[in-house]
């Protein structure tokens, strides 16, 4: 089975590296700068579960023509359209796309553009970053990945992917109800993103405030109501895990969306919070805190775009 990983950033690089470590045939579809970096230094992952340092095979977008069995997709939501264009030539008649993006909005775009038969569902729980030197830093020991057919079937291709993951150090499971798993991750992620972007603070800092726990649980309650209206109310044990994670005193946990906002970069606000607000409107679910969180993210984006337009043109 041949894997193509779009990009060799934090998530794609980590999971692609673990697959290589397990003996899988993996190629990375990357930009020229990253291709040079990988050619010079190889793929480097530093992890409590074991470091990786290995040469890798790379392709540039204009070179991507040969078919692959599985495409691992882990781009930011705002790069999805260009990602679809890049992977389209690499999908054979039986090729599958395994997306590990945040939220759910990307699933509509992928199934509409590529066809539902080509798209799997996937979700990962991991803390990884890509540093300036191109090394991938894995924070903690969590690297859980869950995937499966949208139909819930146990297909030959999913069994083959599971077999490939089984040779690695990864915690990977084949799930018969992947949409439920994706919704449960969505509930956690969106609640965390809304609260931390509103306050520009991590979980521990929010919980140190007198009304911090109220904020966290109120946002979670709004998101939970949307999930239930969509037919995917979180299982009690999943909701309990999320509640504990969001109210852990002293925790440094924060959403990457908050870190992107503080850095002045684009965010996945429309893909995550915007999508939830629109779903809430369809079901007439009141979500005042999510609306404020979305407005806050929209102000950030408007300011960012205004600043970009004000920059002098380079020659």
Secondary structure, DSSP 8 states (H G I E B T S, - for coil): -EEEEE--SHHHHHHHHHHHHTT-EEEEE--HHHHHHHHHH-EEEE-TT--EEE--EEE-GGG--S-EEEEEE---GGGHHHHHHHHHTTEEEEEEEEE--SSSHHHHHHHHHH-GGGEEEEEEEEEEEE-TTS-EEEEEEEEEEEEEETT----HHHHHHHHHHHTSS-EEEE-TTHHHHHHHHHHHHHHHHHHHHHHT--HHHHHTSTTHHHHHHHHHHHHHHHHHHTT----HHHHHHHHHHHT-TT-----HHHHHHHTT---SHIIIIIHHHHHHHHHT---HHHHHHHHHHHHHHHHHHHHHHHS----
